Amino acid sequence: MIDELEQAGIIWEALTQEVGLDLDPFDMICHVVYDQPALTRRERANKVKKHNYFTQYSETAQTVLNNLLTKYADVGVQEIESMQVLKVQPFTKIGSLSEIIKKGFGGKPQYEQAITELEEILYRSA
């Protein structure tokens, strides 16, 4: 979508500076194109934390998902979509990538499902 906007002559960086909010691409497009109220990444992450979404998971998985929410709030959704994020701090304190996936989620398919659900909840309408 960002590439399509740039092809139409809209420079993404200039748009984000003009709006002046710390929004991810989804919120920026909804705000600018559809005049929807904008939520920052931090606001979205805090809404997920308030709803106790993670209680269905093991303690390890809850720690991982909370850390992923912090990453999302800081840098955006692209960071949490890559399993490689589990190879850096603070995740390495929990274990290796394979240990986190197996111990925390029961396997790669369950981890991927948890990330999909996390993204759905992040972008769910208020």
Secondary structure, DSSP 8 states (H G I E B T S, - for coil): -HHHHHHTT--HHHHHHHH-S---HHHHHHHHHH------HHHHHHHHHHTTGGGGS-HHHHHHHHHHHHHHHHH-HHHHH-GGGGGSTTGGGT--HHHIIIIIISSHHHHHHHHHHHHHHHHS--
